[in-house]
Amino acid sequence: MRTNILYILSCCLFLVVCASKTSAQEIKTKEGVRIPAEREPAVPMQDSIVISAPVPDIRITQQDSVKPRNQFLTDQVVYSAEDYMRLSPKENRIYLYNNAVVTYGDINITAGRIILDNAKNEVYAFGIVDSTGNYTQKPIFIQAQNEVRPDSIRFNFKTEKALVFNSRTEQGEFKVFGAVTKRENDSVFYMKNVRFTTSNDEENPDYFFYARKIKFVPDKKIVSGLVNMYIADVPTPLGLPFGYFPMTDEQTSGFIIPTFGEDNNRGYYLQNGGYYFAISDYVDLTVLGDYYTNGSYGLRTESSYALRYRFRGNLSFRYEKILNSERGFPDFSESSIYNLRWYHTQDQKANPSSRFSASVNLGSSDYYQASTNNMNTGNRLTNTLSSSISYQKTFNFEPQVNLSITATHSQNTNTQQINMTLPTVQASVDRIYPFEPKIGAKKGIIENINFQYSVRGENRFTTTDSLFFTPEMFRNATTGIQHSVPLTTNFKLFNYLSVSAGGNYTENWVFKTFERSFDEELQQEVVDTISGFDSFRTYNFNTSIGTTIYGTKNFSGNGKIQAIRHVMRPSISYNINPGFDYYYDSYLVPETSDGRPEREVEYSRFQGTLFGPPGKLFSSSIGMSLSNTFEAKVKDSADAEPRKVKLLNNLNISTSYNLAADSLNLSPISIRGTLPVIQNKLDVNFGTNLDIYALNNDNRRIDKLNINNGGSLFRITNANVSFGYSFSSSDFTGGKENVNRLENQTFRNGGRPDDLFGKDMDLDGTFYDEKEEDVADEDQKENEWYNFNIPWDLRLAYTMNYTNTARQNQISSHSLMFSGDVELSPRWTVGASSGYDFVNQGFTHTQLRFARDLGSWRMTFNWTPFGVYKQWNFFIGIKSSMLSDIKYEKRRQRDRQL
């Protein structure tokens, strides 16, 4: 009613002014004084007007009564504009110009020009043409989280229906452009002549889908009729009679389109097709399958699960039935392979006193080598599969008790031998100091005496692939329990020497032993298994004394090196181990017909048990070691603070002397060390063994010094040197450090955590270690001068082993591996992984690759030019996860039978 009152007052004022003007044309006074006319000051127009409803028609009857119209709006209409707002009572409209804004409830419309039609309860929004002729300030329609950017809008406040022309909106990864859009309500839109894409450039997209009619439900779906795909504004024959595009931010279940191709030995195939199950927010399931026209097939299931602040993991199982050639052909073969992987980790905050973890990778030994759908190079080159499932629990008693239950698995893919423990149970009691003082620190020999108790029980299986998890595997189990009680003490001698002494008592329980005898008829040893409980006990004594010696050399002057420090840690130890020969028996081997004399063979019934037999021979040895570290204090400039630099790290020299042996008392001298070449980046590890004893003609050690046998003082038996180095362009520009992710798929499968052996592509064409970059970073990279800043990274691994234990005098292994990538431009990346074996004089596994970022598309190519795994793989597809099924992939593998 406030608007109506203003109109009434305006009309009344107009009538009064007109009446006064007609009745007083002239004013005459007795003195004839004239009053000058003055213009009334103009009242400035307000910047914004707030009304509660559209302006209605005002009809004044003869009785001066006003009859208000019915109000249909449920909320206030608030509008504003920068240049002007004009009211037109004749047209019953309000005109807004320049940055006009209209707000009605959760609906907000901004445009260069807006017209409010009160008679129809409609609003019209347009852009404006600037001085250069460009159409600017296009309308923007916002309701809740949905935003539409058309050329013009017609909206009805009463029905909340709208007619939108040339609208642009974003829904998730989709950018939708429609020539004409009819808005039924806040959840349903009908659009005509529509194109939608995931390209960042919505004005000139590199690809889009064109549909004549669609039904659009924001944040839920797009349902369309006939759809055609356009690439670079060129129509393609790719089309569908209808389309359904889900657009929810939540995970949804759906089909996964397979890849079509051809295999030389198995015919045509469909790979990686299946279904994705979005079970809940905490767990999902992917089921994929492969089928070949010769009858081969594969099945893969994978599930990821996570519960915040509790645990997360991944479980997958793969099975393949491989048929080579055709049935009835002489080269036909059939095999089945499988692989089980499980990765589980628990959050540290979930339960401080207990922890469960799992890392499982088991299956057929030749799975990664024989699989028809495995592109993971790192797994193929791995010779060992290993698994571990463990549970640790801490009982906060006094003293503290620790319990762990572990199941382990180790599998050699070359020999197909499997070693498995199921389970291993370990428990230990924290150290107990019986003579510890109630107040103050422990001092002296007596107060530092402590003992500990630990028990370990294990059930071990040794089997092969063919017998894995068969009854025979469980019949050959080896079981045992070991109790250990170490007793130690330590003290200071002369305030500079640290002395430790102690002994260890061990008791071993087994549940079957092995008696041995000689069968004269068969002329071979016979082993009889004796089931039942048996045990043996061992004990030993050890002591050691060591100290730390510091030597520093300071340099005067303003040189770069301020000081050099040498840290030596000498240590001498003594160990005595009694001989437990009473656990040994013997049997007699009679004289043979070929003249071999009669001999006696000693054995222990505990040979072949879990912990092995106790030592038979008495040993008393002295161990000596010397650890050296060289450091320098370096000052880069006169004003800089000195920094510490390691010159030689952990140069360790050790040996031992057996006092109880009658010959060859001195063990080979071992030298190990690390040479820091680049601080915190490149360390060269080296080692060698030196023997003072000579060899006889049979290349066996004899009790004679090598120098007395015409040789040098020491004889090098073996030596090795190795280093690994990873660096990139960011190391020289102060950028981010190149850090390998340890929880990637290749590493969980048993491969390397880095890409030294090459990168492998996932189903969406991305490399497993590819890092996604923000759009802002990509835009910044496009504006950089790539001639002066080309990102690159390089990884090197070098190893060399020398063997001379029996006068081989040869380098047993010598290789250099490398892997690197160069980003030639913001969207081009090329890389290579290879190596050279200097012993066999040939290249190791080699991979060449390149990747091209095509904006909305991704193109990658992987090529292994030679070797057992010679192959190539080409992929091009849309980046968006919503359209990941729109792709083309072609791969070619070598026929491994050839």
C-alpha positions, 0 to 999 in steps of 0.5 A: 500500500506504500506505493499506492499512497505515493501515487495518491499524494502525487495526484492530489498535489498535481490537482492543487497546483493546477487549481491555484494557477487557474484562479490567480492569474495576477496578484495586485496589492495596494502598494503594487509590490511584485513577487518574483517567481522562483524554480522549486528545487529538484529532489534527487532520485534515489539509487534503489527502490524497495517495494513489496509487490509489482506496481498495480494500476490505480483507478480513482472513482468519484468516491475517492476510494481505492480498490487494491488488487490481489497479491500473488507474490510470496516474497519481496521484489528488490531491485536496483540500477546504477544509471536510472530507474524509471517508473511508467504508470501508463505501461505499468512497468519499471525500467532499470538500466546499467548493472540492474539487479532484481532479487525475488526470494532465492532468485537473483537476476543481473543484467545491463537492462531489466524491465518489470511488467507489473501487469503480467508479473514478468521480468525481462532482462537484456544486455546493453550495447557499449560504445564499441558495439559489443553486447555487454552486461549479459543477464545472469540468472541465479537460483540457489546453486544454479547459474545460467548466463543467457543473452536474454531472459523472460521470467514470470514471478507468479508461475516461476517459469522462464524463457531463456535465449542462448543460455550458458550454465555449468553443471559439474564438469559439463558446460551447457549452451542452449539456444532456447531454454524453457524453465518449468520450475526450479528443477526441470529445464527443457532446452532446444538446439543444445551443445554441451562439453567439458572443454574449458573454452565454452565459446570455442570448445574443441569438442561438444555434443549437439542435441536438438532437444534435451531435458535438463535436471540440475545436479542430477541428469541430462536426458536427450534425444538424437545426439551427435558429436562435433570435434573442432566444429566438424560433425562426426558420425559418432552419435546416439539415438538418445543419451543419458548423462548423470551429473551428480557429485556423489558416486553413482553406479553405472556401466563401464564401456569395454575397449575393442581390439585384436590379439595376434594369438587370441583373436578379437577381444573386449577388455575392461568392460563391466559395472561400477557399484557405488555401494555407499560413501565408505565402500565401492566395487568395480567388476571388470571382464575380458573376452577373446574370440578364441575362448579366453576370458578374464575377471577382475574385481576391485573394492576401495574402502575408507572410514575417516580417522579409522582405516582405509584399504583396497582389495582386488582379485584377478582371474584369467583363463588363457587359451593359446591358439585353437583347440585341435591345433598342435600348438594349443595350450590352456592355463589359469592364473590368478592374483590377490591383492589387499592393502589395509592401513589403520589410522594412528589415532584410531587406537593407540594401543593396537594396530592392524595392517595388511599388505598382500600380493600373492597368486600365480608366479607367472601372473604378471608375465602371462597376463593378457591385460597387464601393462604394469612393467614394474610388476613384470620385472619383479622376481618376488611376491611378498605379503604380510598381515599383522596385528599388534596389541600393547597391554599397559601393565607393569611391566608392559606386555606387547603381543603381535600376530603375523602371517607372512608370505614370500614367493619366488616367481622364477623357482615358484617356491613359496615360504609362508608362516601362518601364523607367527605369534610373538609376545614380550615383556618389557625390561625389568630392573630388579635392583633399580633404585626407587629414587634417582638414576641407575648407576653401576653394574648391579643397578643396571642389571635387567632381564626380559622375556619373549616367546615366539611361536611359528607355523611355517609352510614351504611349498610350490605353486601347484601345491599351494593351499592343498592338503599336502601343503598343510601336512608338511607344516613345521611348527615350533616355539622359542623362549628367550630370556636375555640378561644384560647390564652396562656401566662406565669404566674410567668415565670414557669407556662404555662396557656392556655384558650379558648372556642369553638363555634360549629354549626351543620346543618342537613337535616333530624330529627326524631320525636318520640311518643308512639303508645298506640295500638302498645305499642311501640315507633314510629319514624317519619322522618322529612325531611328539614333543621335544626340546633343546636349550642353548645359552651364550655369553657376550661382552663389549667395550667401546668409546668415542674419540673426537679429533678436530683440526681448525683452519685460520684465515678467511678460507671456505673450510673453517674446520675438519672433524674426525669421529672414531668409534672403536669397539671390541667384543667377546662372544663365547658359545658352548658346544652342544654336542650331546644333542648329536647322534651318528650312524655308520656307513659301511665300506662300499664296493668301489673302495670307499672306506667306512665312515661315521656320519653325525647328525642331530634329530633337530635338523629340519626343524623350525629353528634348526639344530644347536651349535655343535662346536665350541666357539670363543671369538673376539670381534673388532670394529672401527667406525669413522665419520669425517665432517667439515665446517664450511662457510660460503661467504664472509657474512654467512653462518658456517654449515656442517658438511659430511665428507665421509659417512660411516666408514666401518672396518670390522673383523673377528678372531676365533680363539677356539679354531685350530686354523683360519682364525681371522675372518675376512676384513669387511669395509663398508662406507658411504661417500656423500657426493651431493649433500642430501641428494647423492650418496655413493655406497661402497663395500669390500671384503679383504682376506689375508689367507691364501687359496690352494690349487682347488681354490680353497682357503688354507692356513697360510698368509696370502703374502707368504704365498706370493701374493699381496697382503690382502686378497679382495674376495668381493667388492660393490659400489652403488648409488641412486640419484633423483633430481629435477629442474625444480632443484635448481629453481627452488620449486617443489622437491620430486618426492616419490609416492610410496602408496601407488599401485605399482608399489603395492603390487610389489614393484618399485615406488618410482618409475625407473623401469618405466611408467604404466597407464591406467584405464583412463590413459593417465600414468600411475604417477601422473600428478594432476595440476590446477587450472591456475597452474596450467594457465600460468605455465602457458604464459611462461617463456618455455625457452628459459624454463623447461621442466624436467626430471631424471632418475639414475641407478648404478650398481657394480659387483666384483667377485673373486672368492675363488679366483674368478676375478670378474665383474658379476654385475654392472649396470646403469639404469635411468629414467626421465621426462622432459616437458617440451611445452606446456602440453607436450611431455616426452620421456624414456626409461632404459639402462645398459648392462655392461656385463652382457653388453646390451640394453635392459628393459626400454620404454619410450613414451610421450603424452599430449594434453589436448585441452579436454582430451588426453593422448598418450603413447607407450612403446617398448621397442624390443625385449620379451615384453615388446609392445606398444599402446596408444590411447586418446580419450576425454579427460572428464571422468563423466565421459571416460568411456569416450576413448580410443585405445590400441595396443599391440603385444608380442607373441611370447610363444615365439 
